[in-house]
Amino acid sequence: MPRYAIATEDDEIKTSARTVAATEFHDSDESLFEQVAWLYAFCRERLFRDDTERMIATLWRNGGPLPGTQLIELGCGPGFYSRRLAERFQHISVIGVDRSENQLLWARQRAAACELRNCSFERVNVLDLPCADRCFDVLIASRLFTVLPERNRAVAEMYRVLKSGGRCFIAEPRYMFWASIPLFAMWLLASMTHSGNGYREPRKATVFSASAFEKVFAAHPWKRVKIWQDGRYQYALCEKD
């Protein structure tokens, strides 16, 4: 898998995308996910629900993806799901994208430790993915909307980059208190270890009611949308016509 697989058109697009990324993320010092990266990685690896088996059972009811499947994870953080899916299905290509370089550093180190050759990570704004329309078979995202202000734009990008027949699996917390604990802990640690206090992330997570969660996907002509709840999480499976 090419290192910058999401720029699928040609080398000019790859170069352009890297230039945009280099200028767009100059404000990385303003992010909690950069300043206290290890704390979020710990939460993702040790505390959050592991939906790997749920993803597999929901996306591939016949047991697994076809060889050559192209999968992208938006807001991958330390690469938890990208690594697990790439390790489980070594005949597919997986790319995780995130805005935080320090989160991606964690992801790359762990993928290298597992000797994964079908998994890569890139620093990308999920609201403006530098790739062509209809280039991925599967898209996954977990806890993406809790800190992302432009959710409708993110869903528009999801729809755009999926191939016809492609599917996306979205997992989001249901309750603000539980969803906000990682943010609260990161704000607290950052205030103790860094002088800055103007981080761009909110102090409380955003969560959707069941009806609002369903509406965020309604703006696009999906072939099928399934919404369901399970404990502290809610899920969406969307299939593109």
Buried (B, 14 or more C-beta within 10 A) or exposed (E): BEEBBBBBEEEEBBEBBBEBBEEEBEEBEEBBBBBBBEBBBBBBBEEBBEBBEBBBEBBBEEEBBEEEBBBBBBBBBBBBBBBBBBBEBEEBBBBBBBBBBBBBBBBBEBBEEEEBEBBBBBBBBBBEBBBBEBBBBBBBBBBBBBBBEEBEEBBBBBBBBBBEEBBBBBBBBBEEEBBBEBBEBBBEBBEEEEEEEEBEBBEBBBBBEEEEBBEBBEEBEBEEBEBEEEEBBBBBBBBBE
